Structure formats: structure tokens, C-alpha cells
């Protein structure tokens, strides 16, 4: 007994070592017995049932391909970018990684798939997409920015879905308060519904907002609202006669003095935004998306503005029936705003996202590509939408009944600029950080215009300096790649073309310099 | 162990010999550069620049200079080192490498140096064109030289004159790509300078006919031709090019506006976009 007591700790330690060794040995043995090729993909969509959909697709894929094992690595969005960058730099990145914005030096870590997307997807055999090149089975033809990297003139990402914002409403509460069975169809009806809700809340001493909103979601409706309201201004600024203008061109036009915050169209658009704030949850600029969703689920808001990626979560959480509708933008017949706009309004072209990219150093290129083909086939995309309730990105695949309410409206007028994004980073942040002057207590259109009038010019210039540098470096980088491709062409039949950066990309360098050379506004 | 040891050593030795025997080639260097691996490319070209074969050494020297321009971290000192090498290559021959070197002397002055030297870039472009205007380097250079003249070379020159001057380059463009790029560069400048937009129309028509553009650019050019034709009262051509856009780009976001235009012209408004093609029921 004395011996046992004396060496008890040692025995425990030895036992623990033996157990650990046995587990390791067992697992190593298991791994050796699994002759399957394992491919891993990472993604950061933890909303609703997206992971369940991907798991179901994996199970089906493994049934069809018993020699392949697929592992899903779901990482929260808050840490995904540093996580995946660390993995890629360390050489331990997954075979497929979901794209995330602001990814520097993309070609260093991922490989282009241009040669693959022109071949048919074999998993579409027996469907209307049989024999169709993979690229043309995607609803946007893989022209979205995640798939086609314009600066590099290469395709990298294979996309899975698309999203639009909608107003989701509590059917029971809307009926109880307004007597309506359906959502408002015009802007004036929308304002009337909001008025009814406010009166009801006052009469019953309730904390109840017409529209749940958050700092994470307002931008979706704001950009659409200003883009629709400013169609006539966009047409006046279309100096290149393309029936479209970009946000960057709108910023250039601002520096050229072709519009400003005294332009009547812009004042009207800001007034519309002000009215949106008046019917939204008070203080929404300080509230995150979870607060807005909680308000809606707990019936402290009759409606809530959500992007479609959050809506599928609401379907699981809400104990009441819900519906969805598109924000009813004022049309030409609106007595106040009609003279500035011309519809009907499109929500722009469907541009898909949730792109998966192929690790440049994957050991299992063929298997990874094959899984992507299944994922985006008619069968894979159908499983995806039916379980996740997100939009499919494959032509001809019907969205689930719930997802159908979030199908993007592609028919209509879309000039392409919201006049709120401008040159991106600095200008966009400048315009947005002053929105408290529009929506905060004591705020209004005049206060907002006064707050931003003197600073937008400088913020655009800050962006332009960076953009000019980036555009120039891109031209330089593409010079070298074009030369290499030219020199690699067969010597007996030399390619006559040196494919430099496109005229549009090289012209951007001079465009930005020209705008920067304009005198600052007083 | 006693029997397997020597076998392993022999195998390893054989692998080392095999690796050493597989000499790197110029193509390895260019492949590395095409794959954005400038460091690897520079190392390969440095080895091959010592090759006894003069042609290989010359091309390797050229490749090494190209790699130097994009080898991170880039600096003006590194760019100037590449410039010296290109100058030597340009001076020592008018072969493909010599012409490529002249092209790069222009590009360095135009874009690679942190402060551009526009006059030097223009001079180098002119020398390249004079040396061999039909070479692939000179053909690619034409539209870039045009942009230099349009936007940077002499900002005191009225835009109208700049466009006139650049239009004289058009007869020099022989390849469809060079012609297309040049016409597009001129048309873009007409819009950018807010010159009478009809001035751009012949260039857009020429570019469309040559059709050496990416899809986004082509869709824009079709709309531009239609819009300018409509404004000029050429409704037949406007209708033709609106219809081309509807047909060639079934998912283009401008369909509704184009149909509105067609209706206003009193023509066939075209069918709505194929709903299935956009992923809708």
C-alpha cells in the first residue's frame, strides 16, 4: 500500500500516457486504412442552414465518389480573413477557400480556372445544361467580381449564390394593426403603414417600431434608394453614352463640379433617406444586426430590413408567419419625388457571390474542381437552395419557396451608381460616418449637407491617390505577365500580340491623375 | 537496415543527379514570371545570362530585366538598374529582344518610375516605332503612346488638337488588336475631354468591327454607337446596335433602357430578357 501511495501520481501519469498513445495509435491506424482522397474547403457562412446544406451536398458527393472524402471547415466571419490568410501563408490552407474581400496578392495563393470553366460540367448530364460550358451554367456567366478578376483578366472563383435585401414583415402583426393582408405596394402606402404602426404603438404604450433597422443593414436599402431616386441625375452625367455610370465616375463628376449637395435631385434623395430614418428603430446607427433581428422576433418591430442571407435565420426563429417584399421606391407619379426619377427599377444584374477559389498549392486539384462542379450542378444547386433557403446560382434551378421571395428583380432601369459609395474606402466612410447628422436627434437634410459639404472632395482625393497608385502598379505587373506569355508562345509561330493591361485599365491611371489635378473646391 | 541503407543512399544520389541534369530553360523563367513569381524568374534568368549561347544569354538578360521591374519590393533604384540593362540591349541589336528593350524603355518612363518622365517615354516610343513599326512590340505600343499623348505629354495643348494628333497614328496600326485599342483610346478621350461626342462615333464603329475587346467593353461600345446614332438621327443604325446588345448580351442590365429607347424610336422593342437565362422562373 505504501508503494502504491508513493507512486500513485506516477501510475496515473503512466496510465494517461498509455491511453493517449492508444488513441493516437488507433487514429493513425484509422487514417492509414482510409484510402480516400481528402479535400477540405473553408467557408464563413454560418447563417441559418447553410452548413446543413453543404453537409448534405458533401454526403451526396461522397456517395457518387466513394474515393473522395470532403471536409467542411466553417469559420465565423469575424475571424475568417486573418484565419485563412494565416493558413495560406503558412502553406496549410484548404484545397478550396471561400473568397473574402480585400484579399491582397490573390494570384500568389490561388490558381485561375479559365481553362476549366469552358468545359461542360459532367454532373449536368441528363439536364437542360448538359454540354453547356460550366461558365454559362452560372446565372451571371461568372462575370461577377469574385469570379472574374478584372485587373488580372482571369477567372478565379466559382460562385454559389446571390443576395438582395428585402423587408421582412410579421404577417399577423401587420394584419392586426393595419388590417392589411399584404405588404404595401407603393411608397405612399408604405408611409401610411408606418404611420398606422406608430399610432398603434402610441395608443397602446408599446415599444414598437414600424421598421427594424441596424447599422449593419441600413446601407443595403440606402444604396438602392439613392440609386433609384437619382436616375435622372445619372442620365445627365452619362457623358460616355453607355447608359450606365460607375460610382467612381460619379465621384469624378463631383470633382469636376457636375453635381454637388445643392443639386435638387440630391436634396430630394437625402429627404427620402431622412424619411426612412423616421420610420426605423430609433438609434439604429448604434445597433447591430442581431439587435434588429431580436426586435423583430420579439415583436418590437412590424417589419425589418434584412439581406437575404439573414432572412433564412428568421425563418427558423420566428414563431409567427413572415413574408418579404421589396422596398417600394417612389415612382414617376409620386407627388414629391417623381420628377427626379424614371423607373421601373431593376436591382441591377444578378451578380453571384460566395465564391470558392482553388488553392494554388493544392495536392488534389482534380478532386477539388470535381467537387466544385457537383456543388454548382443542377443537383447540387437544388440541394443548396432547398436546405439553405438561399438563392441558387445555377441557371434553371428554382429557388426554394421561401428563397423565391428574395429573387432579384433584374428587369428595369439600373444606372449603376448610388452616389453614396463614390470612390470607395475614404469617401464612402466619410459620407456614412456623418449620417448621424441626417438621422440623429436634431438632425435633418440641411444639417447633413452642411456636415459633409466641405469634406467629400478631400476624401475622394485620398481614395484617388491610392487608386492611381494601384492602377499604375497593375499596369506594370501586367506588362511583365504579358511579356512572359508572349515569349512563351511557340517560336516558330510567334504570337503577334502583346496582351498588355486593357485600354480601360491603363486609361484609369490618367483618369485618376486628371481628377486629382482639378483644383480643390473652396 | 544493413541491406536497405546503401540502397536508399544510392536512390537519393540518383535523384540528385537527375535533378542536376534537368537544366533550367528560358521557358522556366518566363513561366515563373507569368505565374507572378518574379523572384524565381530573376534567379533563373540570372543563371541563364551566363550561358555560352549568345541568343540564350541575351534573352535571359532581357527576362532578368523584366523580372527586376516587378520583383518585390520594387524601388526606383531597381527600376533604374533594369533600365540600364534594357538600354544596353536596345543599343546592341534590332532583333526581337532589342525591340522589346526599346518598348520597356518607354514603359519605364511612362509607368514604372515613381515619377513619370513623359517626354522620355514619348521619345522611346517614337524610336521603337521608327525602328520597326510592324513589330509586335511597336503594335502594342501604339495605343499606349496614344494615351500618353492624349493625357500627359502636353497638358497645355487643347484637347481637340491632341485628338487630331493621335488620329495620325491610326494608319500605323496593322494588327486588329492594335487598331481596336487605338480607336477605343481615341473615343474614350473624346468623351473624357467632353468634346462633341459625334467625334467618337467613327472610332467606335471601327473598334466594334474589329471586335478585339473583352465582353464588358464590347457591350459598352454597342450602346455607345446606338446612343450616338440616335442623337445624330440615324435611327436605322441606332436600332441595329440596340438590337445587337439585346441579342449578344441577354443578361445586360441595360435591357429595359434599351427597350425604352427602341420604343421611342418606334421600332421593334425586342423581347424581354430570357427569364430562364437570368435564373428566374
Interface residues (C-beta under 8 A of the other chain):
Chain A: X107 X108 X139 X140 X141 X143 X150 X153 X162 X239 X240 X241 X242 X243 X244 X344 X346 X348 X349 X350 X391 X392 X393 X394 X395 X396 X397 X398 X404 X407 X410 X411 X412 X413 X414 X416 X472 X475 X476 X477 X479 X480 X481 X482 X483 X484 X485 X486 X487 X488 X494 X495 X496 X497 X498 X499 X500 X502 X503 X504 X506 X507 X509 X510 X511 X513 X514
Chain B: X26 X27 X30 X31 X33 X34 X35 X36 X38 X41 X59 X63 X66 X67 X69 X70 X74 X96 X100 X103 X104 X107 X111 X112 X136 X137 X139 X140 X143 X144 X147 X150 X151 X152 X175 X177 X181 X184 X185 X188 X191 X192 X194 X197 X214 X215 X216 X217 X220 X223 X224 X227 X228 X231 X251 X252 X253 X254 X255 X256 X257 X258 X272 X273 X276 X277 X278 X279 X280 X281
